[in-house]
Amino acid sequence: MQIPEDRYNKIANRISSSESPVGIDATKTHVLILYMLENLENRLDRIEQALHVTLD
């Protein structure tokens, strides 16, 4: 996966933690991932409604 450097740096800055032994805040990282997945799900729902398509 190719991520533009500026986008990579922005994300890395949001999840980094100097207090963590692995360098990231795991809770913040998971919350960010779940938030983005929820946004994607909402967008897909709107697209499906606009197309009058249901995926069951």
Biopython code that builds the backbone (N, CA, C, O; Angstrom):
import numpy as np
from Bio.PDB.StructureBuilder import StructureBuilder

atoms = [
    (1, "MET", "N", (0.845, -1.168, 0.000)),
    (1, "MET", "CA", (0.000, 0.000, 0.000)),
    (1, "MET", "C", (0.893, 1.234, 0.000)),
    (1, "MET", "O", (1.794, 1.362, 0.829)),
    (2, "GLN", "N", (0.639, 2.116, -0.913)),
    (2, "GLN", "CA", (1.405, 3.360, -1.002)),
    (2, "GLN", "C", (0.608, 4.484, -0.335)),
    (2, "GLN", "O", (-0.514, 4.788, -0.738)),
    (3, "ILE", "N", (1.197, 5.085, 0.675)),
    (3, "ILE", "CA", (0.554, 6.199, 1.376)),
    (3, "ILE", "C", (1.412, 7.429, 1.152)),
    (3, "ILE", "O", (2.619, 7.390, 1.390)),
    (4, "PRO", "N", (0.804, 8.532, 0.691)),
    (4, "PRO", "CA", (1.583, 9.763, 0.523)),
    (4, "PRO", "C", (2.257, 10.154, 1.840)),
    (4, "PRO", "O", (1.667, 10.021, 2.912)),
    (5, "GLU", "N", (3.472, 10.628, 1.749)),
    (5, "GLU", "CA", (4.275, 10.916, 2.942)),
    (5, "GLU", "C", (3.581, 11.885, 3.889)),
    (5, "GLU", "O", (3.619, 11.687, 5.103)),
    (6, "ASP", "N", (2.947, 12.929, 3.360)),
    (6, "ASP", "CA", (2.294, 13.899, 4.241)),
    (6, "ASP", "C", (1.131, 13.268, 4.996)),
    (6, "ASP", "O", (0.907, 13.586, 6.164)),
    (7, "ARG", "N", (0.390, 12.376, 4.340)),
    (7, "ARG", "CA", (-0.727, 11.688, 4.996)),
    (7, "ARG", "C", (-0.193, 10.706, 6.039)),
    (7, "ARG", "O", (-0.735, 10.606, 7.140)),
    (8, "TYR", "N", (0.865, 9.988, 5.689)),
    (8, "TYR", "CA", (1.499, 9.053, 6.622)),
    (8, "TYR", "C", (1.942, 9.792, 7.886)),
    (8, "TYR", "O", (1.662, 9.348, 9.000)),
    (9, "ASN", "N", (2.628, 10.909, 7.710)),
    (9, "ASN", "CA", (3.125, 11.683, 8.851)),
    (9, "ASN", "C", (1.990, 12.209, 9.719)),
    (9, "ASN", "O", (2.097, 12.223, 10.945)),
    (10, "LYS", "N", (0.904, 12.639, 9.085)),
    (10, "LYS", "CA", (-0.237, 13.152, 9.834)),
    (10, "LYS", "C", (-0.828, 12.043, 10.718)),
    (10, "LYS", "O", (-1.117, 12.262, 11.894)),
    (11, "ILE", "N", (-1.001, 10.855, 10.135)),
    (11, "ILE", "CA", (-1.544, 9.728, 10.897)),
    (11, "ILE", "C", (-0.564, 9.313, 11.993)),
    (11, "ILE", "O", (-0.971, 9.096, 13.134)),
    (12, "ALA", "N", (0.707, 9.203, 11.662)),
    (12, "ALA", "CA", (1.726, 8.796, 12.640)),
    (12, "ALA", "C", (1.765, 9.753, 13.817)),
    (12, "ALA", "O", (1.907, 9.321, 14.961)),
    (13, "ASN", "N", (1.642, 11.036, 13.556)),
    (13, "ASN", "CA", (1.640, 12.022, 14.634)),
    (13, "ASN", "C", (0.427, 11.873, 15.534)),
    (13, "ASN", "O", (0.515, 12.116, 16.738)),
    (14, "ARG", "N", (-0.703, 11.476, 14.966)),
    (14, "ARG", "CA", (-1.928, 11.323, 15.755)),
    (14, "ARG", "C", (-1.871, 10.118, 16.678)),
    (14, "ARG", "O", (-2.465, 10.143, 17.756)),
    (15, "ILE", "N", (-1.172, 9.065, 16.282)),
    (15, "ILE", "CA", (-1.182, 7.832, 17.078)),
    (15, "ILE", "C", (0.092, 7.608, 17.886)),
    (15, "ILE", "O", (0.159, 6.668, 18.679)),
    (16, "SER", "N", (1.087, 8.442, 17.702)),
    (16, "SER", "CA", (2.353, 8.217, 18.398)),
    (16, "SER", "C", (2.232, 8.510, 19.890)),
    (16, "SER", "O", (1.416, 9.323, 20.324)),
    (17, "SER", "N", (3.068, 7.821, 20.656)),
    (17, "SER", "CA", (3.105, 8.020, 22.101)),
    (17, "SER", "C", (4.509, 7.723, 22.601)),
    (17, "SER", "O", (5.028, 6.621, 22.422)),
    (18, "SER", "N", (5.104, 8.704, 23.219)),
    (18, "SER", "CA", (6.439, 8.501, 23.778)),
    (18, "SER", "C", (6.382, 7.669, 25.057)),
    (18, "SER", "O", (7.410, 7.182, 25.528)),
    (19, "GLU", "N", (5.197, 7.507, 25.616)),
    (19, "GLU", "CA", (5.027, 6.725, 26.843)),
    (19, "GLU", "C", (4.838, 5.238, 26.569)),
    (19, "GLU", "O", (4.869, 4.436, 27.502)),
    (20, "SER", "N", (4.644, 4.858, 25.322)),
    (20, "SER", "CA", (4.408, 3.460, 24.971)),
    (20, "SER", "C", (5.712, 2.785, 24.544)),
    (20, "SER", "O", (6.517, 3.387, 23.833)),
    (21, "PRO", "N", (5.924, 1.545, 24.973)),
    (21, "PRO", "CA", (7.151, 0.850, 24.565)),
    (21, "PRO", "C", (7.213, 0.578, 23.061)),
    (21, "PRO", "O", (8.300, 0.378, 22.520)),
    (22, "VAL", "N", (6.080, 0.566, 22.388)),
    (22, "VAL", "CA", (6.080, 0.332, 20.949)),
    (22, "VAL", "C", (5.945, 1.619, 20.141)),
    (22, "VAL", "O", (5.954, 1.590, 18.910)),
    (23, "GLY", "N", (5.822, 2.739, 20.834)),
    (23, "GLY", "CA", (5.822, 4.037, 20.149)),
    (23, "GLY", "C", (4.471, 4.544, 19.691)),
    (23, "GLY", "O", (4.380, 5.640, 19.139)),
    (24, "ILE", "N", (3.408, 3.761, 19.910)),
    (24, "ILE", "CA", (2.076, 4.243, 19.554)),
    (24, "ILE", "C", (1.123, 4.045, 20.730)),
    (24, "ILE", "O", (1.339, 3.192, 21.592)),
    (25, "ASP", "N", (0.086, 4.838, 20.743)),
    (25, "ASP", "CA", (-0.976, 4.705, 21.736)),
    (25, "ASP", "C", (-1.996, 3.721, 21.160)),
    (25, "ASP", "O", (-2.749, 4.070, 20.251)),
    (26, "ALA", "N", (-2.022, 2.504, 21.681)),
    (26, "ALA", "CA", (-2.875, 1.459, 21.124)),
    (26, "ALA", "C", (-4.357, 1.822, 21.193)),
    (26, "ALA", "O", (-5.096, 1.568, 20.242)),
    (27, "THR", "N", (-4.796, 2.408, 22.294)),
    (27, "THR", "CA", (-6.201, 2.783, 22.415)),
    (27, "THR", "C", (-6.564, 3.824, 21.370)),
    (27, "THR", "O", (-7.574, 3.690, 20.678)),
    (28, "LYS", "N", (-5.753, 4.850, 21.255)),
    (28, "LYS", "CA", (-6.014, 5.908, 20.275)),
    (28, "LYS", "C", (-6.025, 5.332, 18.863)),
    (28, "LYS", "O", (-6.863, 5.703, 18.040)),
    (29, "THR", "N", (-5.090, 4.425, 18.587)),
    (29, "THR", "CA", (-5.006, 3.807, 17.266)),
    (29, "THR", "C", (-6.269, 3.016, 16.951)),
    (29, "THR", "O", (-6.824, 3.139, 15.859)),
    (30, "HIS", "N", (-6.722, 2.213, 17.896)),
    (30, "HIS", "CA", (-7.923, 1.419, 17.673)),
    (30, "HIS", "C", (-9.165, 2.298, 17.544)),
    (30, "HIS", "O", (-10.023, 2.036, 16.701)),
    (31, "VAL", "N", (-9.267, 3.322, 18.358)),
    (31, "VAL", "CA", (-10.401, 4.236, 18.254)),
    (31, "VAL", "C", (-10.409, 4.904, 16.883)),
    (31, "VAL", "O", (-11.463, 5.013, 16.255)),
    (32, "LEU", "N", (-9.257, 5.347, 16.416)),
    (32, "LEU", "CA", (-9.160, 5.981, 15.102)),
    (32, "LEU", "C", (-9.581, 5.010, 13.998)),
    (32, "LEU", "O", (-10.332, 5.384, 13.098)),
    (33, "ILE", "N", (-9.104, 3.772, 14.063)),
    (33, "ILE", "CA", (-9.468, 2.769, 13.055)),
    (33, "ILE", "C", (-10.971, 2.514, 13.080)),
    (33, "ILE", "O", (-11.612, 2.495, 12.029)),
    (34, "LEU", "N", (-11.535, 2.318, 14.263)),
    (34, "LEU", "CA", (-12.967, 2.049, 14.362)),
    (34, "LEU", "C", (-13.798, 3.247, 13.901)),
    (34, "LEU", "O", (-14.833, 3.075, 13.258)),
    (35, "TYR", "N", (-13.352, 4.445, 14.226)),
    (35, "TYR", "CA", (-14.042, 5.655, 13.787)),
    (35, "TYR", "C", (-14.054, 5.740, 12.256)),
    (35, "TYR", "O", (-15.081, 6.044, 11.650)),
    (36, "MET", "N", (-12.910, 5.471, 11.650)),
    (36, "MET", "CA", (-12.828, 5.524, 10.191)),
    (36, "MET", "C", (-13.673, 4.424, 9.546)),
    (36, "MET", "O", (-14.306, 4.662, 8.518)),
    (37, "LEU", "N", (-13.693, 3.233, 10.128)),
    (37, "LEU", "CA", (-14.527, 2.149, 9.609)),
    (37, "LEU", "C", (-16.007, 2.499, 9.722)),
    (37, "LEU", "O", (-16.791, 2.201, 8.821)),
    (38, "GLU", "N", (-16.385, 3.128, 10.825)),
    (38, "GLU", "CA", (-17.773, 3.547, 10.990)),
    (38, "GLU", "C", (-18.150, 4.584, 9.934)),
    (38, "GLU", "O", (-19.245, 4.535, 9.374)),
    (39, "ASN", "N", (-17.245, 5.518, 9.664)),
    (39, "ASN", "CA", (-17.499, 6.507, 8.618)),
    (39, "ASN", "C", (-17.658, 5.848, 7.257)),
    (39, "ASN", "O", (-18.535, 6.226, 6.480)),
    (40, "LEU", "N", (-16.814, 4.866, 6.965)),
    (40, "LEU", "CA", (-16.927, 4.133, 5.700)),
    (40, "LEU", "C", (-18.252, 3.390, 5.603)),
    (40, "LEU", "O", (-18.894, 3.383, 4.553)),
    (41, "GLU", "N", (-18.655, 2.766, 6.703)),
    (41, "GLU", "CA", (-19.924, 2.049, 6.713)),
    (41, "GLU", "C", (-21.090, 3.010, 6.446)),
    (41, "GLU", "O", (-22.003, 2.693, 5.684)),
    (42, "ASN", "N", (-21.048, 4.173, 7.076)),
    (42, "ASN", "CA", (-22.100, 5.170, 6.862)),
    (42, "ASN", "C", (-22.121, 5.652, 5.410)),
    (42, "ASN", "O", (-23.191, 5.827, 4.827)),
    (43, "ARG", "N", (-20.957, 5.861, 4.840)),
    (43, "ARG", "CA", (-20.883, 6.281, 3.437)),
    (43, "ARG", "C", (-21.450, 5.210, 2.513)),
    (43, "ARG", "O", (-22.201, 5.512, 1.585)),
    (44, "LEU", "N", (-21.089, 3.964, 2.774)),
    (44, "LEU", "CA", (-21.620, 2.866, 1.963)),
    (44, "LEU", "C", (-23.134, 2.763, 2.092)),
    (44, "LEU", "O", (-23.823, 2.517, 1.101)),
    (45, "ASP", "N", (-23.656, 2.947, 3.292)),
    (45, "ASP", "CA", (-25.107, 2.929, 3.485)),
    (45, "ASP", "C", (-25.784, 4.011, 2.649)),
    (45, "ASP", "O", (-26.810, 3.763, 2.016)),
    (46, "ARG", "N", (-25.204, 5.210, 2.650)),
    (46, "ARG", "CA", (-25.776, 6.307, 1.858)),
    (46, "ARG", "C", (-25.721, 6.001, 0.364)),
    (46, "ARG", "O", (-26.662, 6.305, -0.368)),
    (47, "ILE", "N", (-24.625, 5.404, -0.085)),
    (47, "ILE", "CA", (-24.489, 5.048, -1.501)),
    (47, "ILE", "C", (-25.521, 3.987, -1.867)),
    (47, "ILE", "O", (-26.181, 4.084, -2.901)),
    (48, "GLU", "N", (-25.658, 2.973, -1.012)),
    (48, "GLU", "CA", (-26.638, 1.922, -1.271)),
    (48, "GLU", "C", (-28.052, 2.502, -1.339)),
    (48, "GLU", "O", (-28.836, 2.133, -2.213)),
    (49, "GLN", "N", (-28.368, 3.398, -0.426)),
    (49, "GLN", "CA", (-29.694, 4.022, -0.441)),
    (49, "GLN", "C", (-29.898, 4.830, -1.703)),
    (49, "GLN", "O", (-30.983, 4.820, -2.284)),
    (50, "ALA", "N", (-28.869, 5.524, -2.127)),
    (50, "ALA", "CA", (-28.975, 6.329, -3.336)),
    (50, "ALA", "C", (-29.164, 5.451, -4.572)),
    (50, "ALA", "O", (-29.822, 5.856, -5.530)),
    (51, "LEU", "N", (-28.593, 4.264, -4.550)),
    (51, "LEU", "CA", (-28.705, 3.337, -5.668)),
    (51, "LEU", "C", (-29.875, 2.370, -5.515)),
    (51, "LEU", "O", (-30.160, 1.577, -6.412)),
    (52, "HIS", "N", (-30.539, 2.444, -4.383)),
    (52, "HIS", "CA", (-31.641, 1.540, -4.066)),
    (52, "HIS", "C", (-31.187, 0.089, -4.137)),
    (52, "HIS", "O", (-31.871, -0.768, -4.698)),
    (53, "VAL", "N", (-30.027, -0.166, -3.560)),
    (53, "VAL", "CA", (-29.447, -1.505, -3.564)),
    (53, "VAL", "C", (-29.251, -1.937, -2.108)),
    (53, "VAL", "O", (-28.793, -1.150, -1.279)),
    (54, "THR", "N", (-29.592, -3.160, -1.808)),
    (54, "THR", "CA", (-29.277, -3.698, -0.484)),
    (54, "THR", "C", (-28.402, -4.925, -0.655)),
    (54, "THR", "O", (-28.615, -5.743, -1.550)),
    (55, "LEU", "N", (-27.438, -5.035, 0.197)),
    (55, "LEU", "CA", (-26.530, -6.180, 0.151)),
    (55, "LEU", "C", (-26.804, -7.051, 1.380)),
    (55, "LEU", "O", (-26.365, -6.733, 2.485)),
    (56, "ASP", "N", (-27.515, -8.121, 1.183)),
    (56, "ASP", "CA", (-27.829, -9.024, 2.303)),
    (56, "ASP", "C", (-27.201, -10.364, 2.080)),
    (56, "ASP", "O", (-27.350, -11.262, 2.910)),
]
sb = StructureBuilder()
sb.init_structure("model")
sb.init_model(0)
sb.init_chain("A")
sb.init_seg("    ")
for serial, (resi, resn, name, xyz) in enumerate(atoms, 1):
    if name == "N":
        sb.init_residue(resn, " ", resi, " ")
    sb.init_atom(name, np.array(xyz, "f"), 0.0, 1.0, " ", f" {name:<3s}", serial, name[0])
structure = sb.get_structure()
